[in-house]
Structure formats: structure tokens, C-alpha cells
Amino acid sequence: MSADHSDLAFLSASRISALVRERTVSPVEITRVYLERIERLDSRLRAYITVVPEKALETARGAETAVMRGQPLGPLHGVPYAVKDQFDTAGVRTTSGSRILEDHVPVEDATTISRLNSAGGILLGKLNLTEFALGGTQRFPFGQPRNPWNLDHDPGGSSSGSGIAVAAGLCAASLGEDTGGSVRSPASFCGVVGLRPTWSRVSRHGSFPLSWSMDTPGPLARTVEDVAWLLQAIAGYDAKDPLSSRAPVPEYARTLADGVRGLRVGIVRELTFGPETDAEVRAAVLEAACCLGRLGAVIEEISLRLVPFAGAIFMALADADGAGVHHRWLRSRPGDYDQGTRRRLLTASLIPAAIQQRAARARALLRAEMREALGRLNLLLCPTAHEAAPPIAAARGAITGRHEVAGRFFTRRSYVTPAALAGLPAIAVPCGFTRSGLPISLQLIGRHFDEATVLRAAHAYERESEWSRRRPPGTI
């Protein structure tokens, strides 16, 4: 194929797979393209913690042989991908972004990894993240991840490298994990597509836990179609995760082109029109809603009075769960944690049972409120984040009062945690850029196990916009 290597690197995963099947592009060729780009660009971006070039090229050669011999090929055959370093990979270290596990080498793949490999994917390496997927890391042990649209800005977390690598053309697609927004936030800040599936839709076996009732793996990619194919590969019951659902998995790509005519979509008033939402973000999200309306969706405003409290509810529950996971290391190895992680976990260890119970009741009320709304609506619509990616330095300043605590810790989480608290599927899709050139993201939230409708609406909007086709500066 006579194409610039940067053009190859920014092809969609589905297009790469098609070219491999047509014998137009070799799996070895495309793998080398990504490995070269990682070597050239990642010293600045710090998307990766570990790269496995020899293993990737060996897998690529096997994929090439399968094509040439006419053997059966998986849906992601020949597609180079990377995964958040929270997922176990046999024979490849899995650090969870912490010095505590910097030498940890699993003997078994996480279920999601084995399924991506079975679908024909080629693992390039393990991606950077906030320590133990918690958020708030002050000093990243394996290098500060940086937003490819502006290196001084936050790439989002906790799946930071998963967003960076896709946006910068350092892999064709990636896998993250979303407890309270950790797939959708980096997708939003880095200008890519990220999906949080329904809780229990995807196995968590082999993924380091944070909160058992909210953790879920989720794909990131440059297009909605790619996300649909990745979800297809990883979804479904797994006996190794007894909490995974036995609900049947539909063929997500089959209904992608069905459009949105007749779908009822509710704009969440509190998250879209609230004073915390940046004006540029609001304008871009409302224009995206209008676009869906022009395509035939029925758009209306809806009030969900509890969503502004979602960030506080989430932290009371998820942080307490995390403190339980880490209590032994907090006693035996406190100095090995980043100070931001340690402070957050120790604080969560002190949350009184009465507060946790109040948060659990508030979660049940919020979940009921969202389910009631989705009883008559197909989708909820709002910004993925209240602002575009802030400067990295903004998270390191001193906190001077209660209002600043609420703004820094709760406000931004109230945009992504409602879906997590309710266990609902939600997708982040690029919907514009700020005047300073940072991505803006639209969020669509759907009914339980109705990822198909979420994907179909996101795909309909994506086809009418050009945002997903832009490339970050300096990634040619």
C-alpha cells in the first residue's frame, strides 16, 4: 500500500483489519509502523509503561502467515492494540501504575486480553495510568502522561495512556477500565471515543480492582465502529468472574447504521446548563444534540436532581472500597505509594459507616431516578466533562477552602459517575474543540445492556461531524 506511515497509523482498527484480509497491508508492516511511532513520540507523551516489540512482531508474523495460508481470521486480525497496565498479561509485567507492583509479572492473561488475542489482536504493550486506577496521582512512577493536543494539559484518568495512545496514533485501539469515568474522561480530554459498558457485561477477571460494584473494562478507539468491534470481542459471561452477566451479547456492528429516527433523547439540564459547565463545552454539546434532532431523534430537556451530588456519592463508596483493597499495603508499605494516592486511601479509611450508608442510600435513589427517566427515554445526553482538559499543574495547587474541595474533587466527577453509580452503559464521543484547540466531548447514556442503541446514536452523530478525523499537532 503506497501510503504515508502516519496515514497508516491513523487508520481505524476496522479498516486495518480489512486491509490485512485483502493482503494490502501486512500485520508485520502495520506493527512496525506503531512501534516506530512509539519509539519516536512516547518519550514526550509517556503513554506506555512497557512496550513488547519482540512479542508484538512475533505475533504479527504469525498473523501474516495465517492470512497467506487462508486460515480462519478473527474480527480484529492483524490489529495492533495496547492495554491499560491494570490488566494481567502473561509474561509481561503488570504494574497498575505503582512502584509496589513494578516487578509483578502475571502467569495468566486477564480474560479481556485473552479474548482480544483470540480475535486476532496484536499486543504492543501496557499503558500508563494513575496509580492503581484511583486518580489524583501527583508524581507518576513511570513518567507523567501528557495530552497530545497540548503537552502541558491533563490527558484524563485513570486510563491516561489508553486515551493518549489512540489519539496520537501509537496503537490502533486500546483497552481501559472505567470505575467512575476512567475510560470516558481520557477519551474526552484526548478527543477519541470511549465506552463504559453496562456493569457486568465484561469480565473483570485479571483486572486489579478498585470498587467491585462499579469496575468495568471498556474500549477506546478513533471511531464508534471500532469501539463496537472491540466490545464484541470482550463482552460476555466468564466463569472466572462470577459477577459477569449471562445476558446474550448482540452483534453490535449490525445495527450501527440504523440511525436515530424516533429515538427519544433527554438533555440532562443540571449537567448541561449548570454554572459549572464551561460555555464552549455547553455550546458544542447543544449543537451535537441539535444534530441528532436533525437526524430524526426527539430531543427534550430533563431534570435529574440528584446528579450534581454524584461525585460525592461516588467518592464515599468507591474510595472506601479502594481502602479495603489496599489496607494491608497501607500498613506495610505506605511509603511506596504516591502521596496523592496514599492521602486519598487513608482519608477513605476514616469514612464513618454512617456516611457510607447515607451514600449507599443516595446511590439507590440516583439509580432509581435515572432508570425512571430511561423508562420513557432511550438515551440521556450531557457533556462528558464540564471543561476541556485543564493544565496538569492545576491539580497540584494548594487547596484553600471547602468550595475548592468540592470543585476539584466532586464537580468533575458528577458528569461521569452517574452512569457508573447506576451501572449503565455510556459513551464519550468527540463533538468539537475549544478556541485553544482542546477536544470537547459528548456523553450518551443508555439503558441497561442496551449498548447497541448507545453505539448506534454515537455512530449517527459521528458520521455527521468531522471531529474524529482531526490529528493532534506533533504526531505526524
Secondary structure, DSSP 4 states (H G I P E B T S, - for coil): ----HHHHHTS-HHHHHHHHHTTSS-HHHHHHHHHHHHHHHHHHH--EEEE-HHHHHHHHHHHHHHHHTT----TTTT-EEEEETTB-BTTB---TTSGGGTT---SS--HHHHHHHHTT-EEEEEE--SGGG-S--SS-TT----BTTBTTB---SSSHHHHHHHHTTSSSEEEEE-SSSTTHHHHHHHT-EEEEPPTTSB--TTB--S-TTT--EEEEESSHHHHHHHHHHHBS-BTTBTTS--SPPP-GGGGGGG--TT-EEEEEHHHHSSTTS-HHHHHHHHHHHHHHHHTT-EEEEE--TTGGGHHHHHHHHHHHHHHHHHHHHHHH-GGGS-HHHHHHHHHHHT--HHHHHHHHHHHHHHHHHHHHHHHH-SEEEEESSSSSPPBGGGGGSPP-SHHHHIIIIIITHHHHHHHHHHT--EEEEEEEE-TTS-EEEEEEEE-TT-HHHHHHHHHHHHHH--GGG---TT--
